[in-house]
Amino acid sequence: MQRTTPRFALATLPALLALISFPVLAQNAATNSSTSSTNNAQQETKLPEVQVVGAAEQKYVTKISSTATKTDTLLRDTPQAITVITKELMKDQAMQSMADAIRYVPGVVTAQGEGNRDTAVFRGNASTSDFFIDGIRDDVQYYRDFYNIESVEALKGSNAMIFGRGGSGGIINRVSKQAQWTPIREASITLGSWNNRRATADVGQAINQDLAFRVTGMVENSDSFRDGVNIKRAGINPTFAIRAGQNTSVVLGYEHFNDERVADRGIPSFQGKPLVVGNSVFFGNASLSPTTSKVDALSANIDHDFGNGVSLRNRTRYADYDKFYQNVFPGAVNSTATSVAISAYNQDTQRKNFFNQTDVTFDVVAVGVKHKILTGIEIGQQTTDNLRQTGYFPAVGANATSINVAITKPYADGVTFRQSTTDANNHSVAKNMAVYVQDQIEFSPQWQAILGLRYDNFDIDFTNKRTAQKLENTDTPISPRVGLVYKPITEMSLYASYSLAFAPRAGEQLSSLTVTNQAFDPEKFKNIEVGAKWDVAKDLTLSAAVYQLDRSNVAITDPSDSTKTILVDGQRSQGVELAVSGKLSSAWSIMGGYAYQDATITRTQSATAKAGAKLAQVPTHSASIWNRYDLNSQWGVAAGVVYRGAIYPSTDNLVMLPGFTRVDAALYYAWDKHVQLQLNVENITDKTYYAAAHSNNNITPGSPRAVRLGLHFKY
């Protein structure tokens, strides 16, 4: 199929957006207050009220973020569904993984990721690469930790205008802890069920008026309710903040993170349901399923204020990733449920990422209309080497790639690993250059708009080392974003938005380019959304969103000619998302959400992906609610409920995981202002459920009742 130039009827879409620049208004307010009473009598300027609320007061609510627009923007003025998991919520729930955070993000669920990586399903689209840190891509497949994280932001819908390739159904951005001039001395020790042992530290202070440092660190050595499964990880992240002049700030950082664990792919299914077996039983061989991930990352952030509303921001990140995983895992159970097929493989991935983003923002007033203009350029290079080896079972035969073992003893020994004729041995270099422009417009106090456009030049050179075959591909997509915001009152916004994202044929992990697909246009994801956001009080927020997300340019075999491949519109996701966060009273904090999702395949793509089938890992209904109530200055209690409806692990819809409701609880005791004890109980009713899946025969049992006792120090 010939490549065609994308065309977007931008003129037919309402051009829009808006923002109120709080620092400027605050400065103006101070200036006005010092103006003489005579001048005030001559001309009185009424400015919007500005409320500054500290994080400790807000607890579970965040009012401003720069991630979705690259400018400091009120979340209620951002025409997009966004969920922010604050550090207070992470601490109160003793969150230790991305899956813990995603439970409280409506419209996003966690998939298993073959037991070796974070995998999120955004409005029906599974991704292992749509993860960012401080707005910069962090796309290698591994499990991320929160020891150095201030907050976690989930942006739903297509996000290419800001983030480039991917972001088809959403992205998750981690905001890191950085050096500041306020002293910080914090540490925690956590002990829990199955030898959960974890310690963290966060120390920082000013060295002088122009230099400050901060160091966050973590070490963990924990077992699991799953037989033979354990986790060992450690990380350290020093940062330095520099005042390089009156209007220039620099933040330098380095992170070393190492994660070692057992790749656990769960249990198989039988007759359309998870196999009835003890939730601790490991299918395969835990000792032959190691996973190691090592990350070394350098970052440099530079901000400069030129004055008169003009500022420059530069972000640079270089990251070296070394990822290896090997797994011996279950396949299909036989018809009498007496044996299960076991297979194995391993994969080594080495990647070096370099990204640099430079943004210039400035304010313009034209014909009485306020504009905040963002112009930017992003360059990046990703060098990747992949090597996969298949597991063979000599006891069965020299080339046997599976072995049947008894259900009563689902383990397999004697595995050897070598390359098959189709195993990957690839080297790729992906280069990207993007330019973008965004206009945040304030027509009036009631009407705001955002209009953005991004052009990418994404080029990949791909080499198959086994065959010496070389492939090249260049994509030049244009990604628009438009949104309109109407504010009937200052605290409420109604919005409508349109955005587009693209996924190159090289795939999200840059390893899927073939002779067949290299000439095809990227897949496209179009998101149309309307919603409402209401700051009911200074520290309580409600939001609602209704969306439709369509996936097109899906490559399928031509039904009328099996020798050809055609591109079709492949799937549609429609849904509703509701969210609440903040405080119901000075003592009562709340975080909750609900999502309705109808995600289906619209065109038959294969024998296992037929028109009308439900997309994998998407519950029709899901909900969560967490409440913390402080009884007095010393004691606090919390309770949470997580509900997920039934899901299909695969698009063939042959196996269903039943829905479940899980109840969690916590107890807090402040010994004094420096020491706090915290007890978290997960799955307090000890309910049997299935937390996630990768396929019909890779199903992760949910944890039985688990207890974590934390001791937190702050000075």
C-alpha positions in Angstrom: 0.0 0.0 0.0 1.3 3.4 -0.9 2.0 5.9 1.8 -0.3 8.9 1.8 0.2 12.3 3.3 -2.1 12.8 6.4 -4.7 15.5 6.1 -6.6 17.0 9.0 -9.6 19.3 8.6 -8.4 21.6 11.3 -10.5 24.4 10.0 -13.6 22.5 10.8 -12.7 22.1 14.5 -13.2 24.9 17.1 -9.8 26.4 17.8 -9.3 26.9 21.4 -7.9 26.9 25.0 -7.1 28.9 28.0 -5.2 29.5 31.2 -4.8 31.9 33.9 -1.1 32.6 34.8 -1.2 32.6 38.6 2.3 33.9 39.2 1.6 36.9 37.0 -1.8 37.6 38.6 -0.4 37.3 42.1 2.3 39.8 41.2 -0.2 42.1 39.7 -2.4 41.8 42.8 0.5 42.8 45.0 1.3 45.8 42.8 -2.4 46.9 42.9 -2.5 46.6 46.6 0.4 49.0 46.9 -1.1 51.6 44.5 -2.3 54.8 46.1 -5.9 55.2 47.0 -6.2 58.0 44.6 -5.2 55.8 41.7 -7.5 53.1 42.9 -10.3 55.5 42.8 -9.5 56.5 39.3 -9.2 52.9 38.1 -10.1 49.8 39.9 -9.0 46.4 38.5 -10.8 43.3 39.9 -8.6 40.2 39.7 -9.6 36.6 40.2 -9.0 35.2 43.7 -5.8 33.2 44.0 -5.7 30.6 46.7 -2.4 29.0 47.6 -2.9 25.6 49.2 0.0 23.4 50.4 0.3 19.8 49.6 -0.2 18.8 53.2 -3.6 20.6 53.2 -4.7 19.2 49.9 -3.8 15.6 50.7 -5.3 13.8 47.7 -6.1 16.6 45.3 -3.8 18.5 42.9 -5.0 21.7 41.2 -2.1 22.6 38.8 0.0 20.5 36.4 2.3 21.3 33.6 2.4 17.8 32.0 -0.6 18.0 29.8 0.2 21.4 28.3 3.9 22.0 29.1 2.7 25.1 30.9 1.5 25.5 34.5 -2.2 25.1 34.0 -5.2 24.5 36.2 -6.4 20.9 35.8 -9.9 22.2 35.6 -8.9 24.4 32.6 -7.2 21.4 30.8 -9.7 19.9 28.3 -8.7 16.3 29.1 -9.4 13.6 31.7 -6.4 13.5 34.1 -6.0 11.6 37.3 -3.2 12.6 39.8 -2.0 10.2 42.5 -0.4 12.4 45.1 2.5 11.4 47.4 0.1 11.6 50.3 -2.2 8.9 48.8 0.8 6.8 47.9 2.0 7.0 51.4 -1.4 6.3 53.0 -1.9 3.2 50.9 1.7 2.1 51.2 1.9 1.9 47.4 4.9 0.0 46.1 4.1 -0.6 42.4 2.5 1.0 39.4 -0.4 -1.5 39.7 -1.1 -0.1 43.2 -1.5 3.4 41.7 -3.5 2.3 38.6 -6.3 0.9 40.8 -7.4 4.5 41.5 -7.3 5.7 37.9 -10.7 5.4 36.2 -10.4 4.1 32.6 -7.0 2.4 33.1 -6.4 -1.2 34.3 -3.3 -3.3 34.9 -2.3 -6.3 32.7 0.1 -9.0 33.8 3.0 -8.0 31.5 4.3 -11.6 31.5 5.5 -11.0 35.1 8.4 -8.9 34.1 7.1 -5.4 33.3 4.6 -2.7 33.9 1.7 -2.9 31.5 -1.3 -0.6 31.5 -4.5 -0.8 29.4 -5.7 2.7 28.5 -9.2 2.8 27.3 -8.8 -0.6 25.7 -5.2 -0.1 24.4 -2.5 -2.1 26.2 1.0 -0.5 26.4 4.4 -1.3 27.9 6.0 1.9 26.6 3.7 4.9 27.3 5.5 5.7 30.5 7.3 9.0 31.2 9.2 10.6 33.9 9.1 14.4 34.2 7.5 14.5 30.7 10.3 12.5 29.0 10.0 9.0 27.6 10.9 6.1 29.9 9.8 3.2 27.6 11.8 0.1 28.5 9.9 -2.9 29.9 10.5 -3.0 33.6 8.8 -2.5 37.0 9.1 1.1 38.2 9.3 2.1 41.8 8.0 5.2 43.7 10.8 5.8 46.1 11.9 9.0 44.2 8.4 10.0 43.0 6.4 13.1 44.1 3.2 12.2 42.2 1.9 10.0 39.4 -0.2 11.5 36.6 -2.4 9.5 34.2 -3.5 11.4 31.1 -6.3 9.7 29.2 -7.0 9.9 25.5 -4.6 10.3 22.6 -1.5 12.4 23.6 0.8 12.6 20.6 0.8 16.4 20.4 2.7 16.6 23.7 4.4 13.2 23.9 5.0 12.0 20.3 4.7 8.4 19.2 2.4 6.1 21.2 0.1 7.5 23.8 -2.7 5.9 21.9 -5.1 5.6 24.8 -3.2 7.5 27.4 0.1 7.9 29.2 1.4 7.7 32.7 3.9 10.3 33.9 5.9 10.2 37.1 6.9 13.5 38.7 10.2 13.0 40.4 11.4 14.4 43.8 14.0 17.1 43.2 16.3 19.3 45.2 14.9 22.3 46.9 16.0 24.9 49.5 13.6 23.6 52.2 15.3 21.0 54.5 13.9 17.5 54.3 14.7 14.5 56.5 12.5 11.5 56.0 12.9 7.7 56.3 10.6 4.7 56.5 10.9 1.0 57.3 8.1 -1.4 56.1 7.7 -5.0 57.2 4.9 -7.2 56.1 3.4 -10.5 55.0 5.7 -13.0 53.2 8.8 -11.3 54.4 8.0 -7.9 52.9 11.1 -5.9 53.9 11.6 -2.4 52.6 13.4 0.8 53.6 13.4 4.3 52.0 15.2 7.6 52.7 14.8 11.1 51.5 17.3 13.7 52.6 17.9 17.2 51.3 18.9 20.7 52.2 20.5 24.0 51.0 24.2 24.1 50.9 24.1 27.8 50.3 21.7 30.3 48.8 22.6 29.1 45.3 23.0 25.4 45.7 20.8 22.7 47.2 20.9 18.9 47.1 18.5 16.0 47.7 19.1 12.3 47.8 16.3 9.6 47.7 17.1 6.0 48.2 15.4 2.6 48.6 16.2 -1.0 49.3 13.8 -4.0 49.3 14.1 -7.7 49.8 10.6 -9.4 49.8 9.1 -12.8 49.1 5.6 -13.5 47.8 2.5 -15.6 48.5 3.5 -17.3 45.2 5.8 -20.3 45.6 9.4 -19.4 44.9 8.8 -15.8 43.9 10.9 -13.0 45.4 11.9 -9.4 44.7 15.2 -7.7 45.4 15.5 -4.0 44.3 17.5 -1.0 45.2 17.7 2.6 44.0 19.4 5.9 44.6 18.7 9.2 43.1 20.7 12.3 44.0 19.7 15.7 42.5 21.3 19.2 42.7 19.5 22.5 42.2 21.5 25.5 41.2 20.5 29.2 41.0 22.6 30.1 38.0 21.8 33.8 38.1 18.8 35.9 39.0 16.5 34.3 36.4 18.0 30.9 35.7 17.7 27.6 37.5 19.4 24.3 36.8 18.5 20.9 38.3 20.9 18.0 37.7 20.1 14.4 38.6 21.3 10.8 38.4 19.4 7.6 39.1 20.8 4.1 39.5 18.0 1.5 39.9 18.3 -2.3 40.0 15.4 -4.7 40.1 15.7 -8.5 40.4 12.7 -10.8 40.7 11.1 -14.0 39.5 9.1 -13.7 36.3 5.7 -15.1 37.4 3.1 -15.7 34.7 0.5 -17.1 37.0 -1.9 -20.0 36.3 -3.6 -21.5 33.2 -7.3 -21.7 32.4 -9.6 -24.6 32.1 -13.0 -24.7 30.3 -13.2 -20.9 30.0 -12.2 -20.1 33.6 -9.1 -19.9 35.7 -7.9 -23.3 36.7 -9.1 -24.1 40.3 -5.8 -24.5 42.1 -4.1 -23.0 45.2 -3.2 -19.4 44.6 0.4 -20.1 45.6 1.1 -22.8 43.0 3.8 -21.7 40.5 3.4 -23.3 37.0 6.8 -23.7 35.5 10.1 -23.3 37.3 10.7 -20.3 39.5 14.4 -20.9 39.8 14.7 -20.8 36.0 12.6 -17.6 35.7 14.9 -14.7 36.7 14.3 -11.1 35.7 16.8 -8.4 36.1 16.5 -4.7 35.2 19.2 -2.1 35.6 18.7 1.6 34.9 21.3 4.4 34.9 19.8 7.8 34.0 21.2 11.3 33.9 19.0 14.4 33.7 19.5 18.1 33.3 16.7 20.7 33.5 17.3 24.4 32.7 14.7 27.1 33.2 15.3 30.8 32.3 12.9 33.7 32.6 13.6 36.5 30.1 10.9 38.7 31.6 7.9 40.2 30.0 6.2 36.8 30.0 8.9 35.1 28.0 10.5 31.9 29.4 12.7 29.1 28.2 12.8 25.5 29.4 15.2 22.8 28.4 15.0 19.1 29.5 17.7 16.5 28.7 17.6 12.8 29.7 20.1 10.1 28.9 19.2 6.6 30.1 21.0 3.3 29.8 18.8 0.3 30.3 19.9 -3.4 30.7 16.9 -5.8 30.8 17.0 -9.6 30.9 14.2 -12.0 31.6 13.7 -15.7 31.4 10.5 -17.6 32.1 9.3 -21.1 32.3 5.5 -20.7 32.0 2.2 -22.6 31.6 0.2 -23.1 28.4 -3.0 -25.1 27.8 -4.4 -27.7 30.2 -5.5 -31.0 28.7 -9.2 -32.0 28.4 -9.1 -34.0 31.7 -7.3 -31.3 33.7 -4.6 -33.7 34.6 -1.6 -32.1 32.8 -0.5 -28.8 31.5 1.9 -27.8 28.8 5.0 -25.9 29.9 7.2 -23.7 27.6 10.1 -21.4 28.0 12.1 -18.6 26.5 14.4 -15.7 27.5 15.1 -12.3 26.1 17.8 -9.7 26.6 17.2 -6.1 25.7 19.8 -3.3 25.9 18.7 0.2 25.1 20.2 3.7 25.3 17.8 6.6 25.2 18.7 10.2 24.6 16.1 12.9 24.6 16.2 16.7 24.6 13.3 19.1 24.7 13.5 22.8 24.4 10.3 24.9 24.9 9.8 28.7 24.7 6.6 30.2 26.0 5.5 33.8 25.8 2.3 35.8 26.3 0.6 37.9 23.7 -2.5 40.1 23.8 -4.1 40.6 20.4 -7.4 42.4 19.8 -8.2 42.0 23.4 -7.6 38.2 23.4 -4.9 36.7 25.6 -2.6 34.1 24.2 0.0 31.9 25.9 2.1 30.5 23.1 4.3 27.5 23.4 6.8 26.6 20.7 9.1 23.6 21.1 11.5 21.1 19.5 12.3 17.6 20.6 15.1 15.4 19.4 15.8 11.9 20.4 17.7 8.7 19.6 17.1 5.2 20.9 19.6 2.4 20.2 18.2 -1.0 21.0 19.6 -4.6 20.8 17.2 -7.5 21.3 18.2 -11.2 21.6 15.6 -13.9 22.2 16.2 -17.6 22.8 13.7 -20.5 22.9 13.6 -23.0 25.7 14.0 -26.7 24.6 13.2 -29.8 26.6 15.6 -32.6 25.6 13.7 -35.1 27.7 10.9 -34.9 25.1 13.0 -34.5 22.0 16.0 -32.6 20.7 13.7 -29.8 19.2 10.8 -30.1 21.6 9.7 -26.6 22.7 7.1 -27.7 25.3 6.6 -30.5 27.8 3.4 -31.8 29.5 3.6 -32.1 33.3 1.1 -33.2 35.9 -1.2 -30.5 37.3 -0.3 -31.8 40.8 3.4 -31.0 40.1 3.4 -28.3 37.5 7.2 -27.9 37.3 9.6 -28.4 34.5 13.4 -29.1 34.7 16.0 -29.8 32.2 15.4 -26.8 30.0 18.1 -25.6 27.6 18.0 -22.3 25.7 19.2 -21.5 22.2 18.0 -19.5 19.2 15.3 -20.9 16.9 15.1 -20.0 13.3 12.6 -17.2 14.1 13.9 -15.8 17.3 14.8 -12.2 17.3 18.4 -11.0 17.1 17.9 -7.4 16.2 19.7 -4.0 16.3 17.8 -0.8 15.7 18.5 2.9 15.8 15.4 5.1 16.0 15.8 8.8 15.6 13.1 11.4 16.0 12.9 15.1 15.5 9.7 16.9 16.4 8.5 20.5 16.3 5.3 21.7 17.9 3.3 24.8 18.6 0.5 25.4 21.0 -1.8 28.4 21.7 -3.7 28.6 25.0 -6.3 31.3 24.4 -8.5 33.3 26.8 -11.3 34.9 24.9 -13.0 36.0 28.1 -13.3 34.8 31.7 -15.9 32.3 30.5 -14.3 31.0 27.3 -10.9 29.5 26.8 -9.4 27.3 24.1 -6.3 25.3 23.3 -4.9 24.6 19.8 -1.8 22.5 19.2 0.0 20.9 16.3 3.0 18.7 16.2 5.1 17.4 13.3 7.3 14.3 13.9 10.0 12.9 11.7 10.5 9.4 13.1 13.2 7.3 11.3 14.3 3.8 12.2 17.1 1.7 10.8 16.5 -2.0 11.7 18.9 -4.9 11.3 18.2 -8.5 11.6 21.5 -9.9 12.8 20.5 -13.5 12.0 19.9 -12.8 8.3 21.8 -9.5 7.9 18.6 -8.1 6.5 18.3 -4.3 6.8 15.1 -2.4 6.9 14.4 1.4 7.0 11.3 3.3 7.7 10.4 7.0 8.0 7.1 8.3 9.3 6.2 12.0 9.2 2.9 12.2 11.1 1.1 15.4 12.1 -0.6 15.3 15.4 -3.3 17.9 16.2 -5.0 18.7 19.4 -7.9 21.1 19.9 -10.0 21.8 22.9 -12.7 24.3 24.1 -13.4 25.2 27.7 -16.5 27.0 28.9 -16.7 28.2 32.5 -20.2 29.0 33.7 -18.6 29.9 37.0 -15.0 30.3 38.0 -14.8 27.0 39.8 -16.4 24.9 37.0 -15.4 24.1 33.5 -17.2 22.3 30.6 -14.9 21.1 27.8 -14.8 19.4 24.5 -11.6 18.1 22.8 -10.2 16.3 19.8 -6.8 14.7 19.6 -4.9 12.2 17.4 -2.0 9.8 18.1 0.1 7.5 16.0 1.9 4.2 16.5 4.8 3.5 14.0 5.1 0.0 12.4 8.3 -0.6 14.4 6.0 -1.1 17.4 6.1 0.4 20.8 9.3 -1.5 21.6 10.9 -0.7 18.2 11.3 -4.4 17.3 8.3 -5.1 15.0 9.4 -3.8 11.6 9.1 -6.3 8.7 9.3 -6.4 5.0 5.5 -6.6 4.9 4.7 -3.7 7.1 7.5 -1.2 6.5 5.6 0.6 3.7 2.4 1.1 5.7 1.3 4.4 7.4 1.3 4.3 11.2 -1.7 3.2 13.1 -3.9 6.1 14.2 -5.9 6.7 17.3 -8.6 9.5 17.3 -10.0 10.6 20.6 -13.1 12.8 20.9 -14.0 13.7 24.5 -16.4 16.0 26.4 -16.4 16.5 30.1 -16.8 18.6 33.2 -14.6 19.6 36.1 -15.7 21.3 39.3 -13.7 22.5 42.2 -16.4 22.2 44.7 -14.1 23.6 47.4 -10.5 24.7 47.5 -9.6 21.1 48.3 -12.3 19.0 46.7 -12.6 18.2 43.0 -15.2 16.4 40.9 -14.8 15.4 37.2 -16.6 13.6 34.5 -15.7 12.6 30.9 -17.4 10.9 28.0 -15.2 9.7 25.2 -14.9 7.8 21.9 -11.5 6.4 20.9 -11.1 4.9 17.4 -8.2 2.9 16.1 -7.5 2.9 12.3 -4.9 1.8 9.9 -4.9 -1.7 11.4 -3.1 -4.1 9.1 -5.1 -7.3 8.2 -5.0 -9.9 5.5 -7.3 -9.0 2.6 -10.3 -11.3 2.9 -10.5 -11.4 -1.0 -6.8 -12.0 -1.6 -4.7 -13.8 1.1 -1.5 -12.6 -0.6 -2.3 -9.0 0.2 -2.5 -6.9 3.4 -4.9 -4.0 3.8 -5.5 -1.2 6.4 -8.8 -1.0 8.1 -10.6 0.8 11.0 -10.0 -1.9 13.7 -11.6 -1.0 17.0 -13.7 1.5 19.0 -13.7 2.3 22.7 -16.5 4.3 24.2 -16.9 5.1 27.8 -17.7 7.3 30.8 -15.3 8.2 33.6 -16.2 9.8 36.9 -13.7 10.9 39.6 -13.6 12.6 43.0 -10.5 13.7 45.0 -9.8 15.9 48.0 -11.4 16.5 51.4 -15.0 16.2 52.4 -14.1 17.9 55.7 -10.9 18.9 57.6 -10.6 15.3 58.8 -12.0 13.3 55.9 -9.9 12.7 52.7 -11.3 10.9 49.7 -10.1 9.5 46.4 -12.4 7.6 44.1 -13.5 6.9 40.5 -15.8 4.9 38.3 -15.4 3.9 34.6 -17.8 2.4 32.1 -16.1 1.0 29.0 -17.4 -0.5 25.9 -14.4 -1.5 23.8 -14.9 -3.8 20.8 -13.2 -4.9 17.6 -15.1 -3.4 14.6 -13.5 -5.4 11.8 -12.4 -9.0 11.8 -8.6 -9.0 11.9 -7.7 -12.7 12.4 -9.2 -16.0 13.6 -8.8 -14.8 17.2 -9.8 -11.2 16.7 -13.2 -11.1 15.1 -15.6 -8.2 14.6 -17.8 -7.7 17.6 -15.4 -9.3 20.1 -14.6 -7.4 23.3 -11.1 -6.1 23.6 -8.8 -7.9 26.1 -8.4 -6.7 29.7 -11.2 -4.2 29.6 -13.9 -4.4 32.2 -17.3 -3.0 31.4 -17.5 -1.5 34.9 -14.8 -0.7 37.4 -14.7 1.5 40.5 -12.6 2.4 43.5 -13.0 4.5 46.6 -10.5 5.3 49.4 -11.4 7.2 52.6 -9.1 8.4 55.3 -10.6 9.9 58.5 -8.4 11.5 61.1 -10.0 10.9 64.5 -7.7 13.5 66.2 -4.2 14.8 65.9 -2.7 11.3 66.7 -5.1 8.7 65.3 -6.4 8.1 61.8 -8.3 5.3 60.0 -8.8 4.5 56.4 -10.9 2.1 54.3 -11.0 1.4 50.6 -13.0 -0.7 48.1 -11.8 -1.7 44.7 -14.2 -3.3 42.2 -13.4 -4.6 38.7 -15.9 -6.3 36.5 -15.3 -9.4 34.5 -12.7 -9.3 31.7 -11.5 -11.4 28.8 -7.7 -12.1 28.9 -7.7 -12.3 25.0 -9.6 -11.0 22.1 -10.8 -14.5 21.3 -13.1 -14.1 24.3 -12.8 -17.8 25.1 -11.8 -17.3 28.7 -13.3 -15.0 31.3 -11.9 -13.7 34.6 -14.7 -13.1 37.0 -15.3 -9.7 38.5 -14.3 -9.0 42.1 -14.7 -6.6 45.0 -11.7 -6.2 47.3 -11.7 -4.3 50.7 -8.6 -2.7 52.1 -8.0 -0.8 55.4 -5.4 1.2 57.3 -4.7 2.5 60.7 -2.4 5.5 61.5 -0.8 6.6 64.7 1.4 9.7 65.1 3.7 9.1 68.1 4.8 12.7 67.8 5.5 15.2 65.0 8.6 13.1 64.1 7.4 9.5 64.2 4.3 7.8 62.7 3.2 4.2 62.7 1.1 2.9 59.9 -0.7 -0.5 59.5 -2.1 -1.4 56.0 -4.2 -4.5 55.4 -4.9 -5.5 51.8 -7.8 -7.7 50.9 -9.0 -7.7 54.5 -11.8 -10.3 53.8 -9.2 -12.7 52.2 -11.2 -12.9 49.0 -10.1 -15.2 46.2 -9.8 -13.2 42.9 -7.7 -12.8 39.8 -5.8 -9.6 39.6 -4.5 -9.5 36.0 -3.7 -11.6 32.9 -1.5 -11.7 29.9 -3.3 -14.4 27.9 -5.8 -17.2 28.4 -3.2 -19.3 30.2 -1.2 -16.6 32.0 -3.5 -15.4 34.8 -2.3 -13.8 38.0 -4.1 -14.7 41.2 -4.8 -11.8 43.6 -3.0 -11.6 46.9 -4.6 -13.2 49.9 -4.9 -11.0 53.0 -1.7 -9.1 53.4 -0.4 -6.9 56.2 2.2 -4.1 56.0 3.5 -2.3 59.1 5.3 1.0 58.4 7.4 3.1 60.7 8.0 6.6 59.3 10.4 9.2 60.6 10.4 13.0 59.7 12.7 15.6 61.1 
